[in-house]
Amino acid sequence: QVQLVESGGGLVQAGGSLRLSCAASGSIFSINAMGWYRQAPGKQRELVAVITRGGSTNYADSVKGRFTISRDNAKNTVYLQMNSLKPEDTAVYYCNLVQWGSGFAYDYWGQGTQVTVSS
C-alpha cells in the first residue's frame, strides 16, 4: 500500500505564493509519476501539474509560468511552488501518485489540502 501526506495549504492574498508538499510512503515502484490535481466547489477535479520520476513535467495551461512542480526521488516527495496566485486558484489540492508494475497501473490519492486565495 501507499500513503500520501500533503502539507502547505492555507490562505494567501492574490499575488502571493504557497508551496505544497506531498510525501509518499509504502511500496513505491521505480516507474511512477506524481502530480497535483485540484477541485473547486461545484467543479470537476482537474490536473494542475504532473512530473515523472525522470523529471518530465506537464502543466495545465492556466498555471503555466506561475506554478512549478518538482520532486525529490530520494524522499519520494513532490512539491508544487505556486506563485502569482489568483482567486481562481482557490480549491482543494490533491496529491496523486500513479505507478506501474506487473502489467498494472496503481493510482493513489492524498486527502487534499485547501488553498484559498483572497482578492
Secondary structure, DSSP 8 states (H G I E B T S, - for coil): -EEEEEE--EEEETT--EEEEEEEEES--SSEEEEEEEE-TTS--EEEEEEETT--EEE-GGGTTTEEEEEETTTTEEEEEE-S--GGG-EEEEEEEEEEETTEEEEEE---EEEEEE-
